[in-house]
Amino acid sequence: MQFDSGFPLKFNVDGLAAHLEQHLLPAYLISGDEPLLIGEAADAIRARARAVGFTERETHFIERAGDWVDVRVSASTLSLFAERRIIEIRLNSGKPGVAGGAALTALLESKDPDRLILIFTPRLDRDAQGAAWVKALEANGAWVQVWPVDASRLVGWLRSRCTKLKLSLPEDALEILAERTEGNLLAAHQELEKLTLLAPNGRVTADTVLASVADSARFDVFQLGEAVLAGEPERALRVLAGLRAEGTEPTLVLWALTKALRDLWNAIAGPSAEVPGGKPRAWQRQTAALEKGIRRASRLSFRALTVRAGRADRMVKGRLLGNPGDEMALLAADICGRPALPAPQSVLK
């Protein structure tokens, strides 16, 4: 079987299975920060390659510039038994440097029907996407982009996984599982596999989930910003507690809260605070949450919120007595429109 080629492809993991049923390209780039989905995408490509005779596999972990010499030598060396092989290259970042970019471009532009190139990177930023080696990949292969499954889609993702595993979970059980594994798809997948052992008939209740599923949620500060903008105090405080437990720097947590506050203010402050096209200055992940925040913004006291943020900042810096974590929890509740305590009148109080 010969490779299909001649057209660039870019799609997410959901489109990979359908693509592989019809095509196998000389090279694939898998980029993203979700280990479970990245691993599954790679396994699907390897399985398709094995089915058409790729029996050898080499893996290169790029940690320094000298590692590219090994890649070049390996790519130019014929297999001892003339077998087709997969060459996997794992990058720590999307910017391989001058030597790495040149090596990747040369490798991707060379034509060898007995070689398949599989490249792994974290999520590529705008600058990295414009690199010559990425353009060479798009001209000769396919780019599989792995995106996070955010909180609003997690229940649906879990439901789909349950169907594949022949598990039947009611909505309340799915919501409990989503809450306990948010931000940690690998843990969610492992918990589902454990439930298949606990429920031989495939039926799982909410009580079963509560009894068996550990709290494996993993959060980032962007989820905190989304939660407060959306006006979800319970989720915001759960994310905040998770960040504190994981040892996230208080300054970074406060940055997320104050950024959410600025985004909300900018969205209602008038045309000068908007980008061309009338869209508020918010990152794509936060757009829906910001729209919810705008609807309740008239009920918020931005002056009081600013005072609360200032108090938290002074506590973080040791200039005001108090627990900055508790103050940020109060700030989160205030932005959600559910104040737990009266608003302070002064940063110094």
C-alpha positions in Angstrom: 0.0 0.0 0.0 1.3 3.5 -0.9 0.8 6.6 1.2 -2.1 8.9 0.4 -0.7 12.4 0.0 -1.0 15.6 -1.8 -3.3 17.6 0.5 -2.8 19.1 3.9 -5.1 18.1 6.7 -5.8 19.7 10.1 -8.4 18.2 12.4 -9.1 17.3 16.1 -9.1 13.8 17.6 -12.7 13.2 16.8 -12.0 13.3 13.1 -8.9 11.0 13.3 -10.7 7.6 13.1 -12.6 8.5 10.0 -9.5 9.9 8.4 -7.5 6.7 9.1 -10.2 4.5 7.6 -9.4 6.1 4.2 -5.9 7.6 4.4 -2.4 7.1 5.8 0.0 10.0 5.3 3.8 10.2 5.5 3.8 12.3 8.6 1.5 13.3 11.5 1.9 16.1 14.1 0.0 15.6 17.4 -0.1 18.7 19.5 -1.8 19.4 22.8 -1.7 19.0 26.6 -4.1 16.2 27.2 -2.0 13.0 27.7 -4.9 10.6 27.4 -6.2 12.0 24.1 -2.6 12.3 22.7 -1.9 8.7 23.6 -5.1 7.4 22.0 -4.5 9.4 18.8 -0.9 8.0 18.6 -2.2 4.5 19.2 -4.7 4.8 16.4 -2.1 6.0 13.9 0.3 3.2 15.0 -2.4 0.6 14.6 -3.2 1.8 11.1 0.5 1.8 10.2 1.0 -1.7 11.5 -1.9 -2.9 9.4 0.0 -1.9 6.3 3.4 -3.3 7.2 5.1 -0.8 9.5 6.7 -3.2 12.0 9.6 -1.1 13.3 9.4 1.8 15.7 12.0 4.3 16.8 11.4 7.0 19.5 13.6 10.1 19.9 13.2 12.4 23.0 14.6 15.8 22.1 16.2 17.4 25.1 19.2 19.2 23.6 20.5 20.4 20.2 22.8 17.4 19.8 19.8 15.0 19.8 18.9 16.2 16.3 22.1 14.5 15.0 20.7 11.2 16.1 17.4 11.9 14.3 19.2 12.7 11.1 21.4 9.6 11.3 18.4 7.4 12.1 16.3 8.8 9.2 19.1 8.2 6.7 20.0 4.7 7.9 18.3 1.8 6.1 16.6 -0.8 8.3 18.7 -4.0 8.7 15.8 -6.1 7.4 14.4 -3.5 5.0 11.2 -3.2 7.1 8.9 -0.2 7.1 9.3 1.9 10.3 7.7 4.6 12.3 10.0 7.4 13.6 8.6 9.2 16.6 10.0 12.6 17.7 8.9 14.0 21.1 9.5 17.7 21.7 9.4 19.5 25.0 8.1 22.6 23.3 6.7 23.8 20.0 9.9 25.6 19.2 12.7 23.2 18.3 15.2 25.9 17.5 17.2 26.5 14.3 18.8 23.1 14.1 15.7 21.3 15.1 13.5 23.2 12.6 16.0 22.5 9.8 16.1 18.8 10.7 12.4 18.5 10.8 11.9 20.4 7.6 14.4 18.2 5.7 12.9 15.0 7.2 9.3 16.0 6.3 10.2 17.0 2.8 12.1 13.8 2.0 10.1 11.1 0.3 10.4 7.6 1.7 7.4 5.3 1.4 8.9 3.0 4.0 9.0 5.7 6.7 6.2 7.3 8.7 7.0 10.3 10.9 5.1 11.0 14.1 5.8 14.2 15.9 4.5 15.1 19.4 4.5 18.7 20.8 2.6 20.6 23.5 0.0 23.1 22.2 1.5 25.3 19.5 1.2 29.1 19.9 0.6 31.4 17.0 4.4 32.0 16.4 5.2 28.3 16.4 2.3 27.5 14.0 4.0 29.7 11.4 7.4 27.9 11.5 8.8 26.4 8.3 8.8 22.9 9.7 5.0 23.2 10.5 4.4 24.4 7.0 6.4 21.4 5.7 4.2 19.1 7.9 1.0 20.6 6.5 2.3 20.1 3.0 3.2 16.5 3.5 1.0 15.1 6.3 -1.7 15.9 8.8 -1.9 17.9 12.0 -4.0 16.4 14.8 -4.9 19.1 17.3 -5.8 17.9 20.8 -7.9 20.4 22.8 -8.9 20.2 26.4 -12.4 19.0 27.3 -13.8 21.9 29.3 -16.4 21.6 32.1 -19.3 22.4 29.9 -18.5 19.4 27.6 -17.2 16.9 30.2 -20.5 15.2 31.0 -21.0 14.6 27.2 -17.5 13.3 26.9 -18.1 10.9 29.8 -21.4 9.8 28.3 -19.7 8.9 25.0 -17.0 7.0 26.8 -19.6 5.0 28.8 -21.3 4.0 25.5 -18.0 2.6 24.3 -17.5 0.7 27.6 -21.1 -0.5 27.7 -21.7 1.3 30.9 -25.0 2.9 31.9 -24.7 5.9 34.2 -27.7 8.2 35.0 -27.2 12.0 34.7 -26.6 12.6 38.4 -23.8 9.9 38.4 -22.2 11.5 35.3 -22.3 14.9 37.0 -20.6 13.6 40.1 -17.9 11.9 38.1 -17.4 15.1 36.1 -17.1 17.1 39.2 -14.5 14.8 40.7 -12.4 14.4 37.6 -12.6 17.8 36.0 -9.4 18.8 34.3 -8.0 15.2 34.5 -9.2 13.1 31.6 -6.8 10.3 32.4 -8.3 10.0 35.9 -11.8 10.1 34.4 -11.0 7.3 32.0 -9.4 5.2 34.7 -12.4 5.7 37.0 -14.8 4.5 34.2 -12.6 1.4 33.6 -12.8 0.7 37.4 -16.6 1.1 37.3 -16.8 -1.6 34.6 -15.3 -4.0 37.1 -17.7 -2.9 39.9 -20.8 -3.2 37.8 -20.7 -6.4 35.7 -24.2 -5.7 34.4 -23.0 -2.3 33.2 -25.5 -0.3 35.4 -24.0 2.2 37.7 -25.8 4.4 40.3 -24.8 7.7 41.7 -24.2 6.0 45.1 -21.7 3.6 43.4 -19.9 6.6 41.9 -19.8 8.4 45.3 -18.4 5.3 47.0 -15.8 4.4 44.4 -14.5 7.5 42.6 -11.7 9.4 44.1 -11.6 13.2 43.9 -9.0 13.5 41.1 -10.0 16.9 39.8 -7.2 19.0 38.4 -7.6 22.7 37.9 -5.9 25.6 36.3 -6.3 29.3 36.9 -8.2 29.8 33.6 -11.0 27.5 34.9 -11.2 29.8 38.0 -11.7 32.8 35.8 -14.4 31.0 33.8 -16.3 30.0 36.9 -16.4 33.4 38.4 -17.4 35.0 35.2 -20.2 32.5 34.7 -21.5 33.2 38.2 -20.9 29.6 39.5 -19.8 30.1 43.1 -19.8 26.4 44.1 -17.5 25.5 41.2 -15.4 28.6 41.7 -14.7 27.8 45.3 -14.0 24.1 44.4 -11.5 25.2 41.8 -9.9 27.7 44.2 -9.6 25.0 46.9 -8.0 22.6 44.3 -5.5 25.3 43.2 -4.5 25.9 46.9 -4.2 22.1 47.5 -1.9 21.8 44.4 0.3 24.6 45.7 -0.5 27.1 42.9 1.2 30.5 43.6 -1.3 32.9 45.2 -0.2 35.7 42.9 -1.2 33.6 39.9 -4.6 32.8 41.4 -5.2 36.4 42.2 -4.2 37.3 38.6 -6.9 35.0 37.3 -9.5 36.7 39.5 -8.5 40.2 38.7 -8.3 39.4 35.0 -11.9 38.1 35.1 -12.9 41.3 36.8 -11.1 43.5 34.2 -12.6 41.4 31.3 -16.1 42.0 32.8 -15.5 45.7 33.3 -14.0 46.1 29.8 -17.0 44.3 28.2 -19.5 46.8 29.7 -17.4 50.0 29.7 -18.2 51.0 26.1 -16.9 50.7 22.5 -13.4 51.8 23.6 -13.0 48.5 25.5 -13.9 46.3 22.6 -11.9 44.9 19.8 -12.9 45.3 16.1 -16.1 43.5 15.4 -17.6 44.3 18.8 -16.4 41.2 20.6 -15.2 41.7 24.2 -11.6 41.2 25.1 -11.8 37.7 26.4 -10.0 34.5 25.6 -12.0 32.1 23.5 -12.5 29.7 26.4 -14.1 32.4 28.5 -16.4 34.0 25.9 -19.6 32.1 27.0 -18.8 32.7 30.7 -18.3 36.4 30.0 -21.7 36.7 28.3 -23.3 35.3 31.5 -21.2 37.8 33.6 -22.4 40.7 31.5 -26.0 39.9 32.2 -25.5 40.3 36.0 -22.8 43.1 35.8 -25.4 45.8 36.7 -25.8 44.2 40.1 -22.1 44.2 41.0 -20.2 47.0 42.8 -17.0 47.2 40.9 -15.6 49.6 43.4 -16.1 47.1 46.2 -14.7 44.3 44.1 -11.6 46.4 43.4 -11.2 47.1 47.1 -11.5 43.4 47.9 -8.9 42.6 45.2 -6.6 45.2 46.6 -6.9 43.7 50.1 -6.0 40.2 48.7 -3.0 41.7 46.9 -1.7 43.3 50.1 -2.2 40.1 52.1 -0.3 38.1 49.4 2.6 40.6 49.7 2.5 40.5 53.5 1.4 44.2 53.8 -1.9 43.4 55.5 -2.8 40.9 58.1 -5.1 38.1 57.0 -5.3 35.0 54.9 -5.0 35.8 51.2 -6.7 32.5 50.3 -9.7 33.3 52.4 -9.8 36.8 50.9 -9.7 35.5 47.4 -12.5 33.1 48.2 -14.6 36.1 49.3 -13.6 37.9 46.1 -14.6 34.9 44.0 -18.0 34.8 45.7 -18.4 38.5 45.2 -17.7 38.4 41.4 -20.2 35.5 41.2 -22.8 37.8 42.7 -23.1 35.8 45.9 -21.2 37.8 48.5 -20.4 35.8 51.7 -19.5 38.9 53.8 -20.3 42.6 53.5 -18.0 44.4 51.1 -15.0 46.2 52.7 -14.9 49.9 52.4 -11.2 50.3 52.4 -8.2 48.2 51.4 -6.7 48.9 54.8 -9.6 47.4 56.7 
